[in-house]
Amino acid sequence: MLGSVEARILLKLLNNSRISIAALSRAYGISRQGIYNKMKNLMEGKVIKRFTVDVNPYKVGLSLRAILRITMGSEEAEIRRLILRDRRIDQAYFLMNGELLMGAMVHDIEELRKLIKWLKRRGYDVITYMVRDDLKYRPSHPIEWALKRRRM
């Protein structure tokens, strides 16, 4: 179970994943070894899945985001394999109504057309929504909200 110290460590890491163990130790009055052990437990328990860098996709040339809605029959296993291998797709969700909703980032409209064509050749019905503007993409917000609620 996640304790209050672990929750506070996670909140700090969500806002600054480069914070040092020494800084966490000072912030919470816990020895560096104590912080290290708590972080190790969080990683071994898969609470912390990985440490990563957050790159702006637009700055590396991925200028077009699209949301694709796919109507499927019973081929969930097949599409699951295809989606997990395709690097243009950054998120995918099986919906309760049997459809698949996924997000894709590509360089341009031609690349998006190729992705849609690739899916249609495999027999999938695809409805495409082109994103005009990213309003909010903060996967950490629900986690921060949940961690803060625990401390109340």
N, C-alpha and C positions, 0 to 999 in steps of 0.2 A: 504494500500500500504506500501511496505517496504521502510523505509527511510535510509539515509546513516549511521546514528548511529546504527540502527538495523542491517544493513548489516555488519558493523564493529564488532558488538557484536557477530554475528553469525560466522564470520571468526575466531575470538578468540576462541569461544567455539568449533568449528570444530577441532582446533589444540590442545585445552586443555579444555576438558569438565569439569574439576575440578577447573577451575579458579574461584576465589571467586568474589562475587559482589563488595567487597572493591577494589580488584585489577582492575576490569573493571572500577570502578569509577575513580581510579587514572589514568588509561590509557587514559581515554577519557574526564577527567575533568567534569564529571557529578556526581551529588550526588548519594549516594548509593540507596536512595529511587527512584531516577529517573531511575537508572539501573534496580532496582527490578521491577518497573512498566513496563519498556520496555520488560523485560524478561517475565513477567506475561502475557503481551499482545501477545507476540510471542507464548507462550504456549497455551493460550486460543484461539488464531487464528489458531492453529494447524500448525504453521510454524515450531516450535520445537515440534516434535511428542513425544519424550521421551528422557530421559537421560539413557545411558546404558553403559555397559562395553564391550570392544572388546576383546574376547577370541580367542586365536590361536587354531583352531580346531585340528590341528595336535598334540598339547601338551596334549589334552584330549582324544587321541586315535582314532580320526577320520582321518585315514590315507589315505583314498581313496576318491577322488572327481571324479564324472562322470557327463557328460552332456547327457541328454536323449532327443531325438527328437521323439515326438509321433504324429503319423498321426491319426486324429480323423474323425469321421463322424459328426453327429449333437448332440453328447452327451456332449456338453460343460458344462452344468450345473452339470452333474454327476461328470465329472473329476475335475471340480472346487472344489466340496465338498471333493473329495478324497485327492486332493493335499493340500488343506488348513489344513486338519487334520494330514497329514503325516509329522512327525518331521524330517525325513531324508532329506526332500526336503527343500532347503533353498532359492530357487528362481524359479520362473516359469513365462513364458511369452507366451501369445497367439499371434501367428504370423499372419500377414495379409493373408498368404496363407492357413490358417485354421489349421496349425500344432501348436503343443505346444512344447516349448523348456524349459527344466528345469534343474536345477543343484541339485545334491544330494551329501551328504557327509555321508560315512559309515565307519565302522571299517575295513572291509576287503572285499575281492572279493566274499565270500560266502554271505555276507549281501547284496551286490549289486545284485547278482543272485536272491536272494529272492525278492528284490524290482522289478526287471524286470519280474520275473515269476508272481508276484502279479498283475502287470499291464497287462501282456499278458492274464492271466486268465479272466480278465475283457473285453477282446476283443480288446485291443489297440495294434497297430503296434508300436514297440519300436526299435529305432536305438540308440545304446549306444556309446558314445565317452569317453574313459577313459583319464583323465587329467594326463599328465606326470609331469608338473611343473606349479605352479601358477606364472604367469608372473606379473600380476597386479590385485589386488582387492582393489580398493579405491573408494567406493561409494560416498565419500565426494568430490572427485576431480571435477566432473561436477558442483557441488553446489559452491565450492570455485571459480571456473572459472566464473560462472554466477555472483556471488557476487562481484568479483573484476572488472568485466566488467561494472557493474552498477556505480562504483565509478569513472570511467574515464571521 
